[in-house]
Amino acid sequence: MKVAFATQDLKRVDAHFGWAKQISIYDLDENGYSFVETVTFSGDLQEDGNEDKLAPKIEAIKDCAILYVAAIGGSGAARVVANNIHPIKVPEPEDIESLLKKLQAMLNGNPPPFIRKAMGKGKERVFDFED
């Protein structure tokens, strides 16, 4: 599954989703994780009420199952959830690699329902009803 991190320094989750200039994306499974890309955003990102700034961010993370943020507004959270992405707010800046390791350990243990659901994002279910 893909996981996105709102970041200013590319090392920690330390950015508000709407104001984030960068979002780093990683691919994660039970065996490990790998960096996919960092998407950079420009323009007036701190203008409250400017919902147009969210569209390119939602587009950039649409394949992600989880989004880590330092903060996220109600409108941003609603749009993220509407795209089947689970937002997770960290209470203070946290190292991306540490979060990836925690998530991987969770995958190898007994993941909570939201993680099991996130793991299935992008995987089509096939039903064969023929004999």
Residue pairs with C-beta under 8 A, 6 or more apart in sequence:
1 27
1 28
1 29
1 64
1 65
1 66
1 118
1 119
1 121
1 122
2 25
2 26
2 27
2 28
2 36
2 61
2 63
2 64
2 65
2 122
3 25
3 26
3 27
3 28
3 33
3 64
3 65
3 66
3 67
3 68
3 100
3 103
4 23
4 24
4 25
4 60
4 61
4 64
4 66
4 67
4 68
4 85
5 13
5 23
5 24
5 25
5 26
5 67
5 68
5 96
5 99
6 13
6 14
6 15
6 16
6 17
6 20
6 22
6 23
6 67
6 68
6 69
6 70
7 13
7 14
7 15
7 20
7 22
7 23
7 24
7 38
7 96
8 14
8 15
8 20
8 21
8 22
10 22
10 24
10 38
10 96
11 95
11 96
11 97
12 93
12 94
12 95
12 96
13 68
13 69
13 70
13 90
13 93
13 94
13 96
13 99
14 70
14 93
15 21
15 22
15 69
15 70
16 69
16 70
16 71
16 72
16 73
17 54
17 57
17 67
17 69
17 71
17 72
17 73
17 76
17 80
17 87
18 45
18 46
18 48
18 53
18 54
18 57
18 72
18 73
18 76
19 45
19 46
20 41
20 45
20 57
20 69
21 40
21 41
21 42
21 45
22 38
22 39
22 40
22 41
23 38
23 39
23 41
23 57
23 60
23 61
24 35
24 37
24 38
24 96
25 35
25 36
25 37
25 38
25 39
25 60
25 61
25 64
26 33
26 34
26 35
26 36
26 96
26 100
27 33
27 34
27 36
28 100
28 103
28 104
28 107
29 104
29 107
30 104
30 107
30 108
32 104
33 100
33 103
33 104
39 57
39 60
41 53
41 56
41 57
43 53
44 50
44 53
45 53
47 53
48 73
51 75
54 75
54 76
54 79
58 79
58 80
58 83
61 67
61 80
61 83
61 85
62 83
62 85
63 121
63 122
64 85
65 84
65 85
65 86
65 118
65 119
65 121
65 122
66 85
66 86
66 87
66 88
66 103
66 118
67 80
67 85
67 86
67 87
67 88
68 87
68 88
68 89
68 90
68 94
68 96
68 99
69 87
69 88
69 89
69 90
70 89
70 90
70 93
71 89
72 80
72 87
72 89
77 87
80 87
81 87
84 121
86 114
86 117
86 118
90 99
103 115
106 112
106 115
107 115
107 119
111 119
